[in-house]
Amino acid sequence: MSSCSIDHTPEQVKEKLDSQRGFMPEDISQKADLLLTEELSQERLNELFHLLKKYDLAAPEEQAERNKAIADLAV
């Protein structure tokens, strides 16, 4: 997963989740929602943002990897 030096706010991550929600399995979308109710470190916010970024354009295999990474963030 590529990363960048931009720090994303919880609001930006929520907006990104909302824009990608229709392309994600419901359980993964719910896990991401739960993550956003927590106080996340900047690193975790950025990681979640980049997992969500262009989710809809990712190949099914890539989406599966992202789903696992989101689920792993939620533990």
N, CA, C, O and CB atoms as a CASP TS submission, in Angstrom:
PFRMAT TS
TARGET T0000
AUTHOR 0000-0000-0000
METHOD Language model
MODEL 1
PARENT N/A
ATOM      1  N   MET     1       0.858  -1.175   0.000  1.00  0.00           N
ATOM      2  CA  MET     1       0.000   0.000   0.000  1.00  0.00           C
ATOM      3  C   MET     1       0.896   1.227   0.000  1.00  0.00           C
ATOM      4  O   MET     1       1.792   1.362   0.833  1.00  0.00           O
ATOM      5  CB  MET     1      -0.972   0.004   1.226  1.00  0.00           C
ATOM      6  N   SER     2       0.644   2.099  -0.929  1.00  0.00           N
ATOM      7  CA  SER     2       1.458   3.315  -0.987  1.00  0.00           C
ATOM      8  C   SER     2       1.081   4.240   0.168  1.00  0.00           C
ATOM      9  O   SER     2      -0.026   4.189   0.704  1.00  0.00           O
ATOM     10  CB  SER     2       1.276   4.041  -2.350  1.00  0.00           C
ATOM     11  N   SER     3       2.031   5.074   0.522  1.00  0.00           N
ATOM     12  CA  SER     3       1.744   6.041   1.572  1.00  0.00           C
ATOM     13  C   SER     3       2.229   7.406   1.110  1.00  0.00           C
ATOM     14  O   SER     3       2.995   7.525   0.154  1.00  0.00           O
ATOM     15  CB  SER     3       2.414   5.633   2.920  1.00  0.00           C
ATOM     16  N   CYS     4       1.769   8.418   1.806  1.00  0.00           N
ATOM     17  CA  CYS     4       2.198   9.768   1.475  1.00  0.00           C
ATOM     18  C   CYS     4       2.440  10.515   2.775  1.00  0.00           C
ATOM     19  O   CYS     4       2.168  10.002   3.861  1.00  0.00           O
ATOM     20  CB  CYS     4       1.144  10.503   0.589  1.00  0.00           C
ATOM     21  N   SER     5       2.944  11.708   2.654  1.00  0.00           N
ATOM     22  CA  SER     5       3.305  12.473   3.847  1.00  0.00           C
ATOM     23  C   SER     5       2.156  13.342   4.356  1.00  0.00           C
ATOM     24  O   SER     5       2.338  14.114   5.297  1.00  0.00           O
ATOM     25  CB  SER     5       4.509  13.342   3.555  1.00  0.00           C
ATOM     26  N   ILE     6       0.987  13.227   3.750  1.00  0.00           N
ATOM     27  CA  ILE     6      -0.159  14.037   4.173  1.00  0.00           C
ATOM     28  C   ILE     6      -0.850  13.361   5.353  1.00  0.00           C
ATOM     29  O   ILE     6      -1.173  12.174   5.296  1.00  0.00           O
ATOM     30  CB  ILE     6      -1.161  14.244   2.997  1.00  0.00           C
ATOM     31  N   ASP     7      -1.073  14.116   6.413  1.00  0.00           N
ATOM     32  CA  ASP     7      -1.831  13.612   7.549  1.00  0.00           C
ATOM     33  C   ASP     7      -3.312  13.874   7.298  1.00  0.00           C
ATOM     34  O   ASP     7      -3.713  14.993   6.975  1.00  0.00           O
ATOM     35  CB  ASP     7      -1.361  14.275   8.880  1.00  0.00           C
ATOM     36  N   HIS     8      -4.113  12.832   7.451  1.00  0.00           N
ATOM     37  CA  HIS     8      -5.548  12.936   7.202  1.00  0.00           C
ATOM     38  C   HIS     8      -6.298  13.063   8.523  1.00  0.00           C
ATOM     39  O   HIS     8      -5.946  12.425   9.515  1.00  0.00           O
ATOM     40  CB  HIS     8      -6.057  11.712   6.406  1.00  0.00           C
ATOM     41  N   THR     9      -7.321  13.886   8.519  1.00  0.00           N
ATOM     42  CA  THR     9      -8.147  14.088   9.711  1.00  0.00           C
ATOM     43  C   THR     9      -9.186  12.969   9.799  1.00  0.00           C
ATOM     44  O   THR     9      -9.477  12.308   8.802  1.00  0.00           O
ATOM     45  CB  THR     9      -8.842  15.487   9.679  1.00  0.00           C
ATOM     46  N   PRO    10      -9.743  12.760  10.994  1.00  0.00           N
ATOM     47  CA  PRO    10     -10.827  11.778  11.108  1.00  0.00           C
ATOM     48  C   PRO    10     -11.992  12.106  10.156  1.00  0.00           C
ATOM     49  O   PRO    10     -12.629  11.201   9.617  1.00  0.00           O
ATOM     50  CB  PRO    10     -11.337  11.721  12.563  1.00  0.00           C
ATOM     51  N   GLU    11     -12.260  13.384   9.957  1.00  0.00           N
ATOM     52  CA  GLU    11     -13.341  13.790   9.056  1.00  0.00           C
ATOM     53  C   GLU    11     -13.040  13.387   7.612  1.00  0.00           C
ATOM     54  O   GLU    11     -13.934  12.939   6.894  1.00  0.00           O
ATOM     55  CB  GLU    11     -13.564  15.304   9.142  1.00  0.00           C
ATOM     56  N   GLN    12     -11.801  13.544   7.191  1.00  0.00           N
ATOM     57  CA  GLN    12     -11.420  13.152   5.831  1.00  0.00           C
ATOM     58  C   GLN    12     -11.539  11.636   5.654  1.00  0.00           C
ATOM     59  O   GLN    12     -11.981  11.156   4.610  1.00  0.00           O
ATOM     60  CB  GLN    12      -9.980  13.615   5.518  1.00  0.00           C
ATOM     61  N   VAL    13     -11.144  10.904   6.674  1.00  0.00           N
ATOM     62  CA  VAL    13     -11.241   9.443   6.591  1.00  0.00           C
ATOM     63  C   VAL    13     -12.706   9.030   6.532  1.00  0.00           C
ATOM     64  O   VAL    13     -13.063   8.133   5.769  1.00  0.00           O
ATOM     65  CB  VAL    13     -10.534   8.770   7.799  1.00  0.00           C
ATOM     66  N   LYS    14     -13.557   9.672   7.327  1.00  0.00           N
ATOM     67  CA  LYS    14     -15.002   9.381   7.317  1.00  0.00           C
ATOM     68  C   LYS    14     -15.601   9.683   5.948  1.00  0.00           C
ATOM     69  O   LYS    14     -16.400   8.898   5.437  1.00  0.00           O
ATOM     70  CB  LYS    14     -15.733  10.201   8.407  1.00  0.00           C
ATOM     71  N   GLU    15     -15.227  10.801   5.354  1.00  0.00           N
ATOM     72  CA  GLU    15     -15.717  11.147   4.013  1.00  0.00           C
ATOM     73  C   GLU    15     -15.279  10.105   2.992  1.00  0.00           C
ATOM     74  O   GLU    15     -16.062   9.705   2.131  1.00  0.00           O
ATOM     75  CB  GLU    15     -15.213  12.542   3.594  1.00  0.00           C
ATOM     76  N   LYS    16     -14.029   9.667   3.089  1.00  0.00           N
ATOM     77  CA  LYS    16     -13.520   8.653   2.163  1.00  0.00           C
ATOM     78  C   LYS    16     -14.287   7.345   2.353  1.00  0.00           C
ATOM     79  O   LYS    16     -14.660   6.695   1.375  1.00  0.00           O
ATOM     80  CB  LYS    16     -11.998   8.427   2.377  1.00  0.00           C
ATOM     81  N   LEU    17     -14.523   6.959   3.604  1.00  0.00           N
ATOM     82  CA  LEU    17     -15.300   5.754   3.874  1.00  0.00           C
ATOM     83  C   LEU    17     -16.694   5.872   3.274  1.00  0.00           C
ATOM     84  O   LEU    17     -17.171   4.944   2.621  1.00  0.00           O
ATOM     85  CB  LEU    17     -15.389   5.496   5.384  1.00  0.00           C
ATOM     86  N   ASP    18     -17.343   6.995   3.490  1.00  0.00           N
ATOM     87  CA  ASP    18     -18.696   7.196   2.955  1.00  0.00           C
ATOM     88  C   ASP    18     -18.720   7.090   1.432  1.00  0.00           C
ATOM     89  O   ASP    18     -19.678   6.571   0.859  1.00  0.00           O
ATOM     90  CB  ASP    18     -19.239   8.561   3.388  1.00  0.00           C
ATOM     91  N   SER    19     -17.665   7.580   0.776  1.00  0.00           N
ATOM     92  CA  SER    19     -17.633   7.545  -0.693  1.00  0.00           C
ATOM     93  C   SER    19     -17.364   6.138  -1.233  1.00  0.00           C
ATOM     94  O   SER    19     -17.694   5.845  -2.382  1.00  0.00           O
ATOM     95  CB  SER    19     -16.568   8.507  -1.214  1.00  0.00           C
ATOM     96  N   GLN    20     -16.770   5.270  -0.418  1.00  0.00           N
ATOM     97  CA  GLN    20     -16.413   3.917  -0.864  1.00  0.00           C
ATOM     98  C   GLN    20     -17.331   2.825  -0.301  1.00  0.00           C
ATOM     99  O   GLN    20     -17.254   1.666  -0.708  1.00  0.00           O
ATOM    100  CB  GLN    20     -14.986   3.617  -0.471  1.00  0.00           C
ATOM    101  N   ARG    21     -18.180   3.203   0.620  1.00  0.00           N
ATOM    102  CA  ARG    21     -19.022   2.246   1.338  1.00  0.00           C
ATOM    103  C   ARG    21     -19.815   1.310   0.410  1.00  0.00           C
ATOM    104  O   ARG    21     -19.940   0.121   0.703  1.00  0.00           O
ATOM    105  CB  ARG    21     -19.981   2.995   2.231  1.00  0.00           C
ATOM    106  N   GLY    22     -20.334   1.815  -0.671  1.00  0.00           N
ATOM    107  CA  GLY    22     -21.143   1.008  -1.585  1.00  0.00           C
ATOM    108  C   GLY    22     -20.364  -0.073  -2.309  1.00  0.00           C
ATOM    109  O   GLY    22     -20.958  -0.974  -2.901  1.00  0.00           O
ATOM    110  N   PHE    23     -19.054   0.005  -2.271  1.00  0.00           N
ATOM    111  CA  PHE    23     -18.199  -0.966  -2.959  1.00  0.00           C
ATOM    112  C   PHE    23     -17.616  -2.010  -2.003  1.00  0.00           C
ATOM    113  O   PHE    23     -16.937  -2.945  -2.427  1.00  0.00           O
ATOM    114  CB  PHE    23     -17.068  -0.241  -3.677  1.00  0.00           C
ATOM    115  N   MET    24     -17.892  -1.836  -0.707  1.00  0.00           N
ATOM    116  CA  MET    24     -17.269  -2.678   0.319  1.00  0.00           C
ATOM    117  C   MET    24     -18.269  -3.652   0.915  1.00  0.00           C
ATOM    118  O   MET    24     -19.469  -3.380   0.950  1.00  0.00           O
ATOM    119  CB  MET    24     -16.663  -1.814   1.423  1.00  0.00           C
ATOM    120  N   PRO    25     -17.764  -4.805   1.391  1.00  0.00           N
ATOM    121  CA  PRO    25     -18.647  -5.692   2.163  1.00  0.00           C
ATOM    122  C   PRO    25     -19.137  -4.950   3.407  1.00  0.00           C
ATOM    123  O   PRO    25     -18.397  -4.168   4.004  1.00  0.00           O
ATOM    124  CB  PRO    25     -17.906  -7.018   2.563  1.00  0.00           C
ATOM    125  N   GLU    26     -20.368  -5.199   3.785  1.00  0.00           N
ATOM    126  CA  GLU    26     -20.963  -4.463   4.907  1.00  0.00           C
ATOM    127  C   GLU    26     -20.186  -4.642   6.204  1.00  0.00           C
ATOM    128  O   GLU    26     -20.029  -3.691   6.969  1.00  0.00           O
ATOM    129  CB  GLU    26     -22.395  -4.906   5.114  1.00  0.00           C
ATOM    130  N   ASP    27     -19.696  -5.863   6.458  1.00  0.00           N
ATOM    131  CA  ASP    27     -18.979  -6.082   7.720  1.00  0.00           C
ATOM    132  C   ASP    27     -17.685  -5.273   7.785  1.00  0.00           C
ATOM    133  O   ASP    27     -17.298  -4.814   8.860  1.00  0.00           O
ATOM    134  CB  ASP    27     -18.670  -7.569   7.900  1.00  0.00           C
ATOM    135  N   ILE    28     -17.015  -5.095   6.652  1.00  0.00           N
ATOM    136  CA  ILE    28     -15.777  -4.312   6.616  1.00  0.00           C
ATOM    137  C   ILE    28     -16.093  -2.829   6.802  1.00  0.00           C
ATOM    138  O   ILE    28     -15.395  -2.118   7.525  1.00  0.00           O
ATOM    139  CB  ILE    28     -15.019  -4.541   5.281  1.00  0.00           C
ATOM    140  N   SER    29     -17.138  -2.384   6.148  1.00  0.00           N
ATOM    141  CA  SER    29     -17.566  -0.995   6.306  1.00  0.00           C
ATOM    142  C   SER    29     -17.929  -0.701   7.763  1.00  0.00           C
ATOM    143  O   SER    29     -17.629   0.377   8.275  1.00  0.00           O
ATOM    144  CB  SER    29     -18.765  -0.696   5.386  1.00  0.00           C
ATOM    145  N   GLN    30     -18.575  -1.661   8.426  1.00  0.00           N
ATOM    146  CA  GLN    30     -18.929  -1.490   9.838  1.00  0.00           C
ATOM    147  C   GLN    30     -17.682  -1.470  10.726  1.00  0.00           C
ATOM    148  O   GLN    30     -17.619  -0.714  11.696  1.00  0.00           O
ATOM    149  CB  GLN    30     -19.876  -2.612  10.289  1.00  0.00           C
ATOM    150  N   LYS    31     -16.693  -2.299  10.393  1.00  0.00           N
ATOM    151  CA  LYS    31     -15.442  -2.288  11.162  1.00  0.00           C
ATOM    152  C   LYS    31     -14.740  -0.941  11.022  1.00  0.00           C
ATOM    153  O   LYS    31     -14.200  -0.407  11.992  1.00  0.00           O
ATOM    154  CB  LYS    31     -14.507  -3.426  10.696  1.00  0.00           C
ATOM    155  N   ALA    32     -14.752  -0.400   9.814  1.00  0.00           N
ATOM    156  CA  ALA    32     -14.139   0.909   9.602  1.00  0.00           C
ATOM    157  C   ALA    32     -14.899   1.979  10.389  1.00  0.00           C
ATOM    158  O   ALA    32     -14.289   2.873  10.975  1.00  0.00           O
ATOM    159  CB  ALA    32     -14.113   1.261   8.095  1.00  0.00           C
ATOM    160  N   ASP    33     -16.231   1.884  10.399  1.00  0.00           N
ATOM    161  CA  ASP    33     -17.045   2.808  11.201  1.00  0.00           C
ATOM    162  C   ASP    33     -16.655   2.737  12.674  1.00  0.00           C
ATOM    163  O   ASP    33     -16.484   3.765  13.329  1.00  0.00           O
ATOM    164  CB  ASP    33     -18.544   2.490  11.037  1.00  0.00           C
ATOM    165  N   LEU    34     -16.516   1.514  13.190  1.00  0.00           N
ATOM    166  CA  LEU    34     -16.144   1.338  14.592  1.00  0.00           C
ATOM    167  C   LEU    34     -14.768   1.918  14.871  1.00  0.00           C
ATOM    168  O   LEU    34     -14.544   2.529  15.917  1.00  0.00           O
ATOM    169  CB  LEU    34     -16.175  -0.139  14.970  1.00  0.00           C
ATOM    170  N   LEU    35     -13.851   1.726  13.937  1.00  0.00           N
ATOM    171  CA  LEU    35     -12.517   2.309  14.109  1.00  0.00           C
ATOM    172  C   LEU    35     -12.604   3.818  14.287  1.00  0.00           C
ATOM    173  O   LEU    35     -11.894   4.399  15.107  1.00  0.00           O
ATOM    174  CB  LEU    35     -11.622   1.970  12.909  1.00  0.00           C
ATOM    175  N   LEU    36     -13.474   4.442  13.515  1.00  0.00           N
ATOM    176  CA  LEU    36     -13.574   5.899  13.547  1.00  0.00           C
ATOM    177  C   LEU    36     -14.262   6.418  14.805  1.00  0.00           C
ATOM    178  O   LEU    36     -14.290   7.626  15.039  1.00  0.00           O
ATOM    179  CB  LEU    36     -14.317   6.386  12.331  1.00  0.00           C
ATOM    180  N   THR    37     -14.816   5.520  15.616  1.00  0.00           N
ATOM    181  CA  THR    37     -15.377   5.964  16.900  1.00  0.00           C
ATOM    182  C   THR    37     -14.293   6.001  17.969  1.00  0.00           C
ATOM    183  O   THR    37     -14.494   6.552  19.051  1.00  0.00           O
ATOM    184  CB  THR    37     -16.532   5.034  17.343  1.00  0.00           C
ATOM    185  N   GLU    38     -13.131   5.405  17.656  1.00  0.00           N
ATOM    186  CA  GLU    38     -12.002   5.390  18.590  1.00  0.00           C
ATOM    187  C   GLU    38     -11.109   6.599  18.335  1.00  0.00           C
ATOM    188  O   GLU    38     -11.189   7.254  17.296  1.00  0.00           O
ATOM    189  CB  GLU    38     -11.188   4.075  18.456  1.00  0.00           C
ATOM    190  N   GLU    39     -10.269   6.865  19.303  1.00  0.00           N
ATOM    191  CA  GLU    39      -9.230   7.879  19.123  1.00  0.00           C
ATOM    192  C   GLU    39      -8.051   7.178  18.466  1.00  0.00           C
ATOM    193  O   GLU    39      -7.302   6.457  19.125  1.00  0.00           O
ATOM    194  CB  GLU    39      -8.815   8.561  20.497  1.00  0.00           C
ATOM    195  N   LEU    40      -7.890   7.392  17.173  1.00  0.00           N
ATOM    196  CA  LEU    40      -6.839   6.721  16.411  1.00  0.00           C
ATOM    197  C   LEU    40      -5.592   7.588  16.317  1.00  0.00           C
ATOM    198  O   LEU    40      -5.667   8.815  16.241  1.00  0.00           O
ATOM    199  CB  LEU    40      -7.338   6.367  15.010  1.00  0.00           C
ATOM    200  N   SER    41      -4.451   6.923  16.326  1.00  0.00           N
ATOM    201  CA  SER    41      -3.203   7.649  16.106  1.00  0.00           C
ATOM    202  C   SER    41      -3.200   8.182  14.676  1.00  0.00           C
ATOM    203  O   SER    41      -3.938   7.694  13.820  1.00  0.00           O
ATOM    204  CB  SER    41      -1.958   6.734  16.368  1.00  0.00           C
ATOM    205  N   GLN    42      -2.376   9.173  14.432  1.00  0.00           N
ATOM    206  CA  GLN    42      -2.276   9.733  13.084  1.00  0.00           C
ATOM    207  C   GLN    42      -1.852   8.655  12.086  1.00  0.00           C
ATOM    208  O   GLN    42      -2.335   8.621  10.955  1.00  0.00           O
ATOM    209  CB  GLN    42      -1.276  10.909  13.059  1.00  0.00           C
ATOM    210  N   GLU    43      -0.966   7.796  12.506  1.00  0.00           N
ATOM    211  CA  GLU    43      -0.494   6.715  11.640  1.00  0.00           C
ATOM    212  C   GLU    43      -1.636   5.788  11.228  1.00  0.00           C
ATOM    213  O   GLU    43      -1.748   5.408  10.062  1.00  0.00           O
ATOM    214  CB  GLU    43       0.601   5.913  12.345  1.00  0.00           C
ATOM    215  N   ARG    44      -2.479   5.429  12.191  1.00  0.00           N
ATOM    216  CA  ARG    44      -3.620   4.547  11.880  1.00  0.00           C
ATOM    217  C   ARG    44      -4.659   5.261  11.020  1.00  0.00           C
ATOM    218  O   ARG    44      -5.245   4.650  10.126  1.00  0.00           O
ATOM    219  CB  ARG    44      -4.278   4.043  13.176  1.00  0.00           C
ATOM    220  N   LEU    45      -4.895   6.551  11.281  1.00  0.00           N
ATOM    221  CA  LEU    45      -5.811   7.320  10.429  1.00  0.00           C
ATOM    222  C   LEU    45      -5.318   7.325   8.985  1.00  0.00           C
ATOM    223  O   LEU    45      -6.086   7.084   8.054  1.00  0.00           O
ATOM    224  CB  LEU    45      -5.954   8.770  10.949  1.00  0.00           C
ATOM    225  N   ASN    46      -4.036   7.601   8.815  1.00  0.00           N
ATOM    226  CA  ASN    46      -3.465   7.641   7.467  1.00  0.00           C
ATOM    227  C   ASN    46      -3.544   6.275   6.797  1.00  0.00           C
ATOM    228  O   ASN    46      -3.849   6.179   5.608  1.00  0.00           O
ATOM    229  CB  ASN    46      -2.009   8.118   7.516  1.00  0.00           C
ATOM    230  N   GLU    47      -3.271   5.225   7.552  1.00  0.00           N
ATOM    231  CA  GLU    47      -3.326   3.881   6.998  1.00  0.00           C
ATOM    232  C   GLU    47      -4.739   3.542   6.535  1.00  0.00           C
ATOM    233  O   GLU    47      -4.924   3.015   5.438  1.00  0.00           O
ATOM    234  CB  GLU    47      -2.846   2.858   8.030  1.00  0.00           C
ATOM    235  N   LEU    48      -5.731   3.841   7.364  1.00  0.00           N
ATOM    236  CA  LEU    48      -7.119   3.573   6.997  1.00  0.00           C
ATOM    237  C   LEU    48      -7.510   4.385   5.764  1.00  0.00           C
ATOM    238  O   LEU    48      -8.160   3.860   4.860  1.00  0.00           O
ATOM    239  CB  LEU    48      -8.061   3.896   8.172  1.00  0.00           C
ATOM    240  N   PHE    49      -7.122   5.648   5.720  1.00  0.00           N
ATOM    241  CA  PHE    49      -7.438   6.485   4.564  1.00  0.00           C
ATOM    242  C   PHE    49      -6.896   5.842   3.290  1.00  0.00           C
ATOM    243  O   PHE    49      -7.601   5.765   2.283  1.00  0.00           O
ATOM    244  CB  PHE    49      -6.856   7.907   4.743  1.00  0.00           C
ATOM    245  N   HIS    50      -5.655   5.385   3.330  1.00  0.00           N
ATOM    246  CA  HIS    50      -5.043   4.832   2.120  1.00  0.00           C
ATOM    247  C   HIS    50      -5.592   3.459   1.756  1.00  0.00           C
ATOM    248  O   HIS    50      -5.547   3.067   0.590  1.00  0.00           O
ATOM    249  CB  HIS    50      -3.547   4.744   2.296  1.00  0.00           C
ATOM    250  N   LEU    51      -6.105   2.729   2.731  1.00  0.00           N
ATOM    251  CA  LEU    51      -6.798   1.473   2.416  1.00  0.00           C
ATOM    252  C   LEU    51      -8.124   1.753   1.713  1.00  0.00           C
ATOM    253  O   LEU    51      -8.568   0.969   0.873  1.00  0.00           O
ATOM    254  CB  LEU    51      -7.040   0.650   3.700  1.00  0.00           C
ATOM    255  N   LEU    52      -8.748   2.865   2.059  1.00  0.00           N
ATOM    256  CA  LEU    52     -10.027   3.232   1.462  1.00  0.00           C
ATOM    257  C   LEU    52      -9.869   3.942   0.109  1.00  0.00           C
ATOM    258  O   LEU    52     -10.754   3.879  -0.744  1.00  0.00           O
ATOM    259  CB  LEU    52     -10.797   4.120   2.417  1.00  0.00           C
ATOM    260  N   LYS    53      -8.736   4.612  -0.069  1.00  0.00           N
ATOM    261  CA  LYS    53      -8.509   5.413  -1.274  1.00  0.00           C
ATOM    262  C   LYS    53      -8.563   4.526  -2.525  1.00  0.00           C
ATOM    263  O   LYS    53      -7.853   3.526  -2.630  1.00  0.00           O
ATOM    264  CB  LYS    53      -7.144   6.145  -1.189  1.00  0.00           C
ATOM    265  N   LYS    54      -9.416   4.918  -3.456  1.00  0.00           N
ATOM    266  CA  LYS    54      -9.596   4.202  -4.729  1.00  0.00           C
ATOM    267  C   LYS    54      -9.938   2.726  -4.537  1.00  0.00           C
ATOM    268  O   LYS    54      -9.614   1.892  -5.382  1.00  0.00           O
ATOM    269  CB  LYS    54      -8.339   4.320  -5.568  1.00  0.00           C
ATOM    270  N   TYR    55     -10.586   2.415  -3.435  1.00  0.00           N
ATOM    271  CA  TYR    55     -11.025   1.044  -3.162  1.00  0.00           C
ATOM    272  C   TYR    55     -11.871   0.531  -4.318  1.00  0.00           C
ATOM    273  O   TYR    55     -11.727  -0.615  -4.746  1.00  0.00           O
ATOM    274  CB  TYR    55     -11.821   0.972  -1.836  1.00  0.00           C
ATOM    275  N   ASP    56     -12.756   1.388  -4.821  1.00  0.00           N
ATOM    276  CA  ASP    56     -13.666   0.982  -5.892  1.00  0.00           C
ATOM    277  C   ASP    56     -12.944   0.607  -7.184  1.00  0.00           C
ATOM    278  O   ASP    56     -13.484  -0.151  -7.990  1.00  0.00           O
ATOM    279  CB  ASP    56     -14.645   2.092  -6.173  1.00  0.00           C
ATOM    280  N   LEU    57     -11.749   1.116  -7.391  1.00  0.00           N
ATOM    281  CA  LEU    57     -10.993   0.842  -8.612  1.00  0.00           C
ATOM    282  C   LEU    57     -10.046  -0.344  -8.473  1.00  0.00           C
ATOM    283  O   LEU    57      -9.460  -0.789  -9.460  1.00  0.00           O
ATOM    284  CB  LEU    57     -10.210   2.063  -9.008  1.00  0.00           C
ATOM    285  N   ALA    58      -9.896  -0.853  -7.267  1.00  0.00           N
ATOM    286  CA  ALA    58      -8.966  -1.955  -7.023  1.00  0.00           C
ATOM    287  C   ALA    58      -9.541  -3.270  -7.550  1.00  0.00           C
ATOM    288  O   ALA    58     -10.754  -3.483  -7.550  1.00  0.00           O
ATOM    289  CB  ALA    58      -8.653  -2.073  -5.517  1.00  0.00           C
ATOM    290  N   ALA    59      -8.649  -4.135  -7.992  1.00  0.00           N
ATOM    291  CA  ALA    59      -9.033  -5.476  -8.433  1.00  0.00           C
ATOM    292  C   ALA    59      -9.594  -6.248  -7.235  1.00  0.00           C
ATOM    293  O   ALA    59      -9.264  -5.928  -6.093  1.00  0.00           O
ATOM    294  CB  ALA    59      -7.813  -6.233  -9.066  1.00  0.00           C
ATOM    295  N   PRO    60     -10.427  -7.249  -7.475  1.00  0.00           N
ATOM    296  CA  PRO    60     -11.003  -8.020  -6.368  1.00  0.00           C
ATOM    297  C   PRO    60      -9.953  -8.575  -5.396  1.00  0.00           C
ATOM    298  O   PRO    60     -10.185  -8.601  -4.188  1.00  0.00           O
ATOM    299  CB  PRO    60     -11.821  -9.162  -6.922  1.00  0.00           C
ATOM    300  N   GLU    61      -8.808  -9.016  -5.913  1.00  0.00           N
ATOM    301  CA  GLU    61      -7.757  -9.538  -5.038  1.00  0.00           C
ATOM    302  C   GLU    61      -7.220  -8.427  -4.132  1.00  0.00           C
ATOM    303  O   GLU    61      -6.982  -8.641  -2.943  1.00  0.00           O
ATOM    304  CB  GLU    61      -6.608 -10.154  -5.874  1.00  0.00           C
ATOM    305  N   GLU    62      -7.034  -7.251  -4.705  1.00  0.00           N
ATOM    306  CA  GLU    62      -6.554  -6.094  -3.937  1.00  0.00           C
ATOM    307  C   GLU    62      -7.593  -5.683  -2.894  1.00  0.00           C
ATOM    308  O   GLU    62      -7.238  -5.346  -1.764  1.00  0.00           O
ATOM    309  CB  GLU    62      -6.238  -4.903  -4.879  1.00  0.00           C
ATOM    310  N   GLN    63      -8.869  -5.709  -3.267  1.00  0.00           N
ATOM    311  CA  GLN    63      -9.922  -5.386  -2.309  1.00  0.00           C
ATOM    312  C   GLN    63      -9.909  -6.369  -1.146  1.00  0.00           C
ATOM    313  O   GLN    63     -10.104  -5.974   0.004  1.00  0.00           O
ATOM    314  CB  GLN    63     -11.295  -5.392  -2.996  1.00  0.00           C
ATOM    315  N   ALA    64      -9.682  -7.642  -1.435  1.00  0.00           N
ATOM    316  CA  ALA    64      -9.630  -8.654  -0.375  1.00  0.00           C
ATOM    317  C   ALA    64      -8.470  -8.368   0.577  1.00  0.00           C
ATOM    318  O   ALA    64      -8.613  -8.504   1.792  1.00  0.00           O
ATOM    319  CB  ALA    64      -9.488 -10.070  -0.981  1.00  0.00           C
ATOM    320  N   GLU    65      -7.324  -7.972   0.026  1.00  0.00           N
ATOM    321  CA  GLU    65      -6.175  -7.625   0.869  1.00  0.00           C
ATOM    322  C   GLU    65      -6.490  -6.406   1.726  1.00  0.00           C
ATOM    323  O   GLU    65      -6.142  -6.360   2.906  1.00  0.00           O
ATOM    324  CB  GLU    65      -4.927  -7.357   0.004  1.00  0.00           C
ATOM    325  N   ARG    66      -7.148  -5.427   1.129  1.00  0.00           N
ATOM    326  CA  ARG    66      -7.514  -4.221   1.886  1.00  0.00           C
ATOM    327  C   ARG    66      -8.522  -4.558   2.975  1.00  0.00           C
ATOM    328  O   ARG    66      -8.433  -4.038   4.087  1.00  0.00           O
ATOM    329  CB  ARG    66      -8.091  -3.142   0.947  1.00  0.00           C
ATOM    330  N   ASN    67      -9.495  -5.440   2.656  1.00  0.00           N
ATOM    331  CA  ASN    67     -10.483  -5.854   3.655  1.00  0.00           C
ATOM    332  C   ASN    67      -9.788  -6.475   4.861  1.00  0.00           C
ATOM    333  O   ASN    67     -10.126  -6.174   6.006  1.00  0.00           O
ATOM    334  CB  ASN    67     -11.491  -6.854   3.045  1.00  0.00           C
ATOM    335  N   LYS    68      -8.814  -7.345   4.596  1.00  0.00           N
ATOM    336  CA  LYS    68      -8.076  -7.987   5.690  1.00  0.00           C
ATOM    337  C   LYS    68      -7.312  -6.937   6.500  1.00  0.00           C
ATOM    338  O   LYS    68      -7.287  -6.995   7.729  1.00  0.00           O
ATOM    339  CB  LYS    68      -7.099  -9.058   5.136  1.00  0.00           C
ATOM    340  N   ALA    69      -6.696  -5.991   5.817  1.00  0.00           N
ATOM    341  CA  ALA    69      -5.929  -4.954   6.516  1.00  0.00           C
ATOM    342  C   ALA    69      -6.854  -4.080   7.380  1.00  0.00           C
ATOM    343  O   ALA    69      -6.485  -3.697   8.490  1.00  0.00           O
ATOM    344  CB  ALA    69      -5.159  -4.075   5.496  1.00  0.00           C
ATOM    345  N   ILE    70      -8.038  -3.771   6.877  1.00  0.00           N
ATOM    346  CA  ILE    70      -8.995  -2.980   7.669  1.00  0.00           C
ATOM    347  C   ILE    70      -9.447  -3.792   8.891  1.00  0.00           C
ATOM    348  O   ILE    70      -9.529  -3.263   9.999  1.00  0.00           O
ATOM    349  CB  ILE    70     -10.232  -2.565   6.798  1.00  0.00           C
ATOM    350  N   ALA    71      -9.736  -5.065   8.677  1.00  0.00           N
ATOM    351  CA  ALA    71     -10.133  -5.923   9.788  1.00  0.00           C
ATOM    352  C   ALA    71      -9.016  -6.021  10.825  1.00  0.00           C
ATOM    353  O   ALA    71      -9.277  -6.012  12.028  1.00  0.00           O
ATOM    354  CB  ALA    71     -10.507  -7.320   9.278  1.00  0.00           C
ATOM    355  N   ASP    72      -7.766  -6.114  10.353  1.00  0.00           N
ATOM    356  CA  ASP    72      -6.622  -6.178  11.267  1.00  0.00           C
ATOM    357  C   ASP    72      -6.458  -4.875  12.058  1.00  0.00           C
ATOM    358  O   ASP    72      -6.072  -4.900  13.227  1.00  0.00           O
ATOM    359  CB  ASP    72      -5.338  -6.478  10.483  1.00  0.00           C
ATOM    360  N   LEU    73      -6.752  -3.746  11.421  1.00  0.00           N
ATOM    361  CA  LEU    73      -6.684  -2.466  12.132  1.00  0.00           C
ATOM    362  C   LEU    73      -7.716  -2.400  13.246  1.00  0.00           C
ATOM    363  O   LEU    73      -7.512  -1.720  14.251  1.00  0.00           O
ATOM    364  CB  LEU    73      -6.892  -1.303  11.161  1.00  0.00           C
ATOM    365  N   ALA    74      -8.822  -3.109  13.063  1.00  0.00           N
ATOM    366  CA  ALA    74      -9.934  -3.033  14.006  1.00  0.00           C
ATOM    367  C   ALA    74      -9.722  -3.885  15.260  1.00  0.00           C
ATOM    368  O   ALA    74     -10.548  -3.858  16.171  1.00  0.00           O
ATOM    369  CB  ALA    74     -11.203  -3.458  13.321  1.00  0.00           C
ATOM    370  N   VAL    75      -8.613  -4.645  15.312  1.00  0.00           N
ATOM    371  CA  VAL    75      -8.374  -5.466  16.510  1.00  0.00           C
ATOM    372  C   VAL    75      -7.533  -4.753  17.527  1.00  0.00           C
ATOM    373  O   VAL    75      -7.244  -5.308  18.587  1.00  0.00           O
ATOM    374  CB  VAL    75      -7.710  -6.764  16.139  1.00  0.00           C
TER
END
